[in-house]
Amino acid sequence: MSNFARWQLWSEAVNNWKINPIKGTGAQSFPITHLMNREKGVVFCKQPHGLPYRLLSELGLIAFAVMGAFIVVSISISTLTIHKIKDRWQRGLASAILASTVIYLIHTSYDWDWNILAVTMPYFLFTGMMVGWYGSIKQGNRLSGRPGAGHRGVNESALDDEPV
């Protein structure tokens, strides 16, 4: 889809939001409002090719604010997690996870990725991983793939195959 066509869809979504600012027109209603308001010659589209525009148009300001709050909190927790991790390899992994979620958010702001399950699920998986990682760091647990890292305080002889 060309940028001009996106601009037209975004304009329709914003105009629809201006008419229904608080509650929007209802979930999955953009195709209907698009059919009623599109300019002659514009190709039919099921979504405005951008999550912010879709949320504002269909679900209004409240849903937009809730989604914005979720994004701000998840990115903040992910950033705090990265700052609290001491191991450089784990910090690199956490940074890559955060970068992939930010890339997804940027791309979904101008395309319709939100409807593609295979593209959206990693966002929620990675966000959940970062929140869980932060919780384990806050409790003092260590997440490490190094041998023996999870066996502190355990009698090493109890881990052998031979009876004591």
Secondary structure, DSSP 4 states (H G I P E B T S, - for coil): --HHHHHHHHHHHHHHHHHSTTT-S-TT-HHHHHHHHPPTTPPP-SS-SSHHHHIIIIIHHHHHHHHHHHHHHHHHHHHHHHHH--SHHHHHHHHHHHHHHHHHHHHHTTS-GGG-HHHHHHHHHHHHHHHHHHHHHHTT-----STTTT-TTS-GGGGSSS--
